[in-house]
Amino acid sequence: MNEYLVATLDKLRTKNYANVNIVIGNESCDLDSSVSAIVYACFLYWQSKQIKCNESMNVNRDEQTKYDIFIPILNVNREDFALKTEVTYLLKTHGIDKNVLVFRDDYDLKGLLANTNSKVTLVDHHVLSTKDQFLAPFVTEIIDHRPLDKTGWTYNDSAHSTIEVVGCCCTLVAQRIKDLSSPIAKDLDFFNAYPVCSDMLHSTIILDTINLSKTFNKATPHDVKILLFLESLIKPADYENYRKGKLERLTNARSDVSELTAAQLLRKDLKIVGEVLVPTFPILVQARRTGSVANDFNATKLQLSRAAWHAPQGSNEEGRGCILGGYHEGYKIIKISARLDRSGLRP
């Protein structure tokens, strides 16, 4: 995996490529979005190599021939990657350094796509935000697990879409890889060549379906089928403990904010509603004792409000953070809020 990522970054920097193929996830850049982008871009690279190998038997190619480049884009600014703690944890576990990854603000995407032969694959979303509308003419494939929304659908009729409501987009990515591998190789060949992809897909499905929990009921039969397929490749000694251990480690990683600053905490669970940014900021408060449970609760209620701020007038930026009670990078805090109930602070 690292070899592929390093080679991709090197070709990108030196512009040693023919056409650009981008695989990009949604703006949350959560584990499902990130892993889907990285694994599917890696597969497209592998698929291209298999096709080239078959063609080379019949065609002599010059050593200087340039080939397509397949770039997984993590749809978040580089400075905010640290906020995606479960993503950084899983990639670090597999020895993938952030320096070999490509983030949203690393390159001018419009410039990269200037070549009319460029292609874009959307994973873990199929509705483009306003700022990403320029991607639409280049979209050739969509893989998403959300309900189909045709509102504003402007993609070419030839664009291939895999849209199915399942618990995790990685389920559909794994299925798509299996389907596309069969015509050029065996459906296991890619997974055998990149075992790290099998494990990352498996980890993400475990986290997103909460280990196929029937209580939360997020998993579908398709999720179960793909999970079992991946486990047939991984071959854990104890399937049950292997799954439980993964879920615990990933859940802990997602909630681990020990290395984040206050400003990063505000951005970590940022929600974007139209042009308004709505972050949450968890804090601890000490309860006041009044002798009555009801009075204790009322006395310790903390009415702050959710933080929200608007981009400055005339700016196309959506903002990158704020400092509690003031200004940060030109964005004004309108209000801050949090709510305390008997079980603790609720954003």
C-alpha positions in Angstrom: 0.0 0.0 0.0 2.7 2.5 1.0 4.6 1.7 -2.3 1.5 2.6 -4.3 0.8 5.8 -2.3 4.4 7.0 -2.5 4.6 6.3 -6.2 1.3 8.1 -6.7 2.4 11.2 -4.8 5.8 11.2 -6.7 4.0 11.1 -10.1 1.6 13.8 -8.9 4.4 16.1 -7.8 6.5 15.6 -11.0 3.4 15.6 -13.3 4.6 12.3 -14.7 1.2 10.9 -15.7 -1.2 10.9 -18.6 -4.7 11.3 -17.2 -6.0 11.9 -13.7 -8.4 9.6 -11.9 -9.6 10.9 -8.6 -11.4 8.9 -5.9 -12.9 11.2 -3.3 -15.1 10.6 -0.3 -17.5 12.9 1.5 -16.7 16.0 3.6 -17.0 14.2 6.9 -13.8 12.3 6.0 -14.8 9.6 8.6 -13.4 6.1 8.5 -15.9 4.8 5.9 -15.2 7.7 3.6 -11.5 7.6 4.0 -11.0 3.8 3.6 -13.4 3.6 0.7 -11.4 6.3 -1.2 -8.0 4.8 -0.4 -8.9 1.2 -1.1 -10.9 1.8 -4.3 -8.2 4.1 -5.7 -5.6 1.4 -4.9 -7.8 -1.2 -6.7 -8.2 1.0 -9.8 -4.4 1.3 -9.9 -4.0 -2.4 -9.6 -6.6 -3.0 -12.2 -4.9 -0.7 -14.6 -1.6 -2.6 -14.0 -3.3 -5.9 -14.8 -4.7 -4.5 -18.1 -1.3 -3.1 -19.0 0.3 -6.4 -18.4 -2.1 -8.1 -20.8 -1.7 -5.4 -23.4 2.1 -5.5 -23.2 2.1 -9.0 -24.6 0.9 -7.6 -27.9 2.2 -4.1 -27.9 5.7 -2.7 -27.5 5.6 0.3 -25.2 8.3 3.0 -24.9 9.8 3.3 -21.4 8.9 6.9 -21.4 5.2 6.1 -21.9 3.1 7.9 -19.3 0.2 6.2 -17.6 -2.9 7.3 -15.8 -2.6 8.2 -12.1 -5.1 7.1 -9.5 -5.4 9.5 -6.5 -7.4 8.9 -3.3 -8.4 12.3 -2.0 -9.2 12.6 1.7 -11.9 15.3 1.6 -10.6 17.4 4.5 -7.9 20.0 4.8 -4.6 18.6 5.9 -4.6 20.6 9.2 -7.9 19.0 10.2 -6.8 15.4 9.6 -5.8 15.0 13.2 -9.5 15.5 14.2 -10.3 12.2 12.5 -8.8 10.2 15.3 -10.2 6.8 14.3 -8.9 7.3 10.8 -5.4 8.3 11.9 -5.4 5.3 14.3 -6.3 2.7 11.7 -3.9 4.1 9.1 -1.1 4.3 11.6 -1.8 0.7 12.6 -1.1 -0.3 9.1 2.0 1.9 8.8 0.4 4.5 6.5 1.9 7.9 7.2 -0.2 11.0 6.6 2.7 12.4 4.5 2.0 10.0 1.7 -1.7 10.9 1.6 -3.4 13.6 -0.5 -5.8 16.0 1.2 -8.4 18.3 -0.1 -6.3 21.5 0.1 -3.0 19.9 -1.1 -3.7 20.6 -4.8 -6.1 22.7 -6.9 -8.6 20.0 -7.9 -10.0 22.2 -10.7 -6.4 22.4 -12.1 -5.9 18.7 -11.8 -9.1 18.0 -13.7 -8.3 20.4 -16.5 -7.6 17.5 -18.8 -10.9 16.5 -20.4 -9.9 12.8 -20.0 -9.8 13.1 -16.2 -12.2 11.0 -14.2 -13.8 11.2 -10.8 -15.2 8.4 -8.6 -17.4 9.5 -5.7 -17.5 7.1 -2.7 -19.7 7.4 0.4 -21.8 10.2 -1.2 -23.6 11.0 -4.4 -24.9 14.5 -3.7 -22.2 17.1 -4.3 -21.9 20.2 -2.1 -22.1 23.6 -3.8 -18.3 24.0 -3.8 -17.9 20.5 -5.4 -20.3 21.0 -8.3 -17.4 21.4 -10.6 -16.7 17.7 -10.2 -20.0 16.6 -11.7 -18.9 16.6 -15.4 -16.0 14.3 -14.6 -17.9 11.8 -12.5 -17.7 8.3 -14.1 -18.6 6.2 -11.1 -20.5 6.5 -7.8 -20.4 4.1 -4.9 -22.7 5.0 -2.0 -24.8 3.4 0.7 -27.2 6.2 1.3 -30.8 6.3 -0.1 -30.8 7.5 -3.7 -31.4 11.3 -4.1 -31.8 12.4 -7.7 -32.2 16.1 -6.6 -29.8 18.1 -8.7 -28.4 14.9 -10.4 -26.3 16.2 -13.2 -24.0 13.3 -13.9 -23.5 11.9 -17.3 -25.8 9.0 -18.3 -22.7 6.8 -18.8 -21.7 7.2 -15.1 -21.9 3.8 -13.4 -23.6 4.0 -10.0 -23.6 1.4 -7.2 -26.1 2.8 -4.7 -27.5 0.5 -2.1 -28.7 1.1 1.4 -26.3 -1.0 3.6 -24.6 -0.3 6.9 -21.2 0.7 5.4 -20.0 2.0 2.1 -16.9 -0.3 2.4 -19.3 -3.2 1.9 -20.2 -1.9 -1.6 -16.5 -1.1 -2.3 -15.5 -4.7 -1.5 -18.3 -6.1 -3.6 -17.4 -3.8 -6.6 -13.8 -4.9 -6.4 -14.8 -8.5 -6.4 -17.1 -8.0 -9.4 -14.5 -6.0 -11.4 -11.7 -8.4 -10.6 -13.3 -11.5 -12.2 -12.8 -10.4 -15.9 -9.1 -9.8 -15.6 -8.1 -12.1 -12.7 -9.5 -14.1 -9.9 -11.7 -12.2 -7.5 -9.2 -12.8 -4.7 -6.1 -11.6 -6.5 -6.4 -8.0 -5.5 -7.1 -8.8 -1.9 -4.1 -11.2 -1.8 -1.9 -8.6 -3.3 -3.0 -5.9 -0.8 -4.0 -7.7 2.5 -4.0 -4.3 4.2 -7.1 -3.4 2.1 -8.9 -6.5 3.3 -8.2 -5.6 6.9 -9.1 -1.9 6.6 -12.4 -2.7 4.8 -13.2 -5.3 7.5 -12.4 -2.8 10.4 -14.6 -0.2 8.9 -17.6 -2.5 8.5 -17.1 -3.6 12.1 -17.1 0.0 13.3 -20.0 1.3 11.2 -22.3 -1.7 11.9 -21.2 -1.8 15.5 -20.1 -5.4 15.1 -23.3 -6.3 13.3 -25.2 -5.3 16.4 -28.9 -6.4 16.2 -29.7 -3.7 18.8 -28.6 -0.9 16.5 -29.8 -2.8 13.4 -27.4 -1.1 11.0 -26.1 -4.2 9.3 -27.8 -5.7 6.3 -27.3 -9.2 4.9 -25.0 -7.7 2.3 -22.7 -6.3 5.1 -22.7 -9.8 6.7 -21.8 -11.5 3.5 -18.9 -9.2 2.7 -17.6 -9.3 6.3 -17.5 -13.1 6.1 -15.8 -12.9 2.8 -13.1 -10.7 4.2 -12.7 -12.9 7.2 -12.1 -15.9 4.9 -9.1 -13.9 3.7 -7.9 -12.6 7.0 -8.4 -15.9 8.8 -8.5 -14.7 12.5 -7.9 -17.4 15.1 -11.0 -16.4 17.1 -13.6 -14.6 15.0 -15.7 -13.4 17.9 -12.9 -11.9 19.9 -11.3 -10.6 16.8 -14.4 -8.6 16.0 -14.9 -7.4 19.5 -11.3 -6.3 19.9 -11.5 -4.3 16.7 -14.7 -2.5 17.7 -13.3 -1.6 21.1 -10.0 -0.3 19.8 -11.7 1.7 17.0 -14.4 3.1 19.3 -11.7 4.2 21.8 -9.7 5.8 19.0 -12.7 7.7 17.8 -13.3 9.2 21.3 -9.7 9.8 22.1 -9.2 13.6 22.1 -6.3 13.7 24.4 -3.9 15.2 21.8 -6.4 17.8 20.5 -6.4 21.5 21.3 -9.5 23.4 22.3 -9.8 24.8 18.8 -9.5 21.3 17.3 -12.2 20.0 19.7 -14.6 22.6 18.3 -13.9 21.4 14.8 -13.8 17.7 15.5 -17.6 17.2 15.4 -18.3 20.1 13.2 -21.6 20.0 11.3 -22.3 22.2 8.2 -25.8 23.4 7.8 -26.0 25.5 4.6 -23.4 28.1 5.1 -23.4 27.9 8.9 -20.8 25.9 10.8 -22.1 24.2 13.9 -19.5 22.7 16.2 -19.9 21.1 19.6 -17.5 21.4 22.5 -17.8 18.9 25.4 -16.8 20.1 28.9 -17.1 18.8 32.4 -19.0 20.7 35.1 -19.3 20.0 38.9 -22.8 19.5 40.2 -24.1 21.8 43.0 -25.6 20.1 46.1 -28.9 21.4 47.2 -30.4 18.4 49.0 -32.9 17.6 46.2 -32.2 15.5 43.1 -34.5 17.7 41.0 -32.9 20.9 42.4 -29.5 19.5 42.0 -30.2 18.9 38.3 -31.7 22.4 37.8 -28.9 24.0 39.7 -26.2 22.4 37.6 -27.9 23.0 34.2 -25.5 24.7 31.9 -27.2 26.7 29.2 -24.4 27.6 26.7 -25.5 27.3 23.1 -24.1 25.5 20.2 -21.3 27.4 18.5 -22.0 28.7 15.1 -20.4 31.2 12.9 -20.7 32.6 9.4 -18.0 33.1 6.8 -17.0 36.7 6.4 -18.9 38.7 3.7 -17.4 38.2 0.3 -15.5 35.1 1.3 -15.8 31.7 -0.4 -14.3 29.9 2.6 -16.4 27.9 5.0 -14.1 28.4 7.9 -11.5 26.3 9.7 -12.1 26.8 13.3 -12.7 29.3 16.1 -11.6 30.2 19.6 -14.3 30.0 22.3 -15.6 33.5 22.9 -13.8 35.4 20.3 -12.5 35.4 16.8 -10.3 32.9 14.9 -9.2 33.2 11.2 -11.8 35.8 10.5 -14.8 33.9 11.8 -17.1 35.4 14.4 -18.7 33.2 17.0 -22.4 33.9 17.1 -23.3 31.7 20.1 -22.1 28.7 22.0 -24.3 26.0 23.5 -24.3 22.8 25.4 -26.9 21.0 27.5 -26.5 19.1 30.7 -28.8 16.3 31.7 -28.7 13.7 34.5 -26.4 11.4 32.5 -23.9 14.1 31.6 -23.3 16.8 29.0 -25.1 16.4 25.7 -23.9 18.4 22.7 
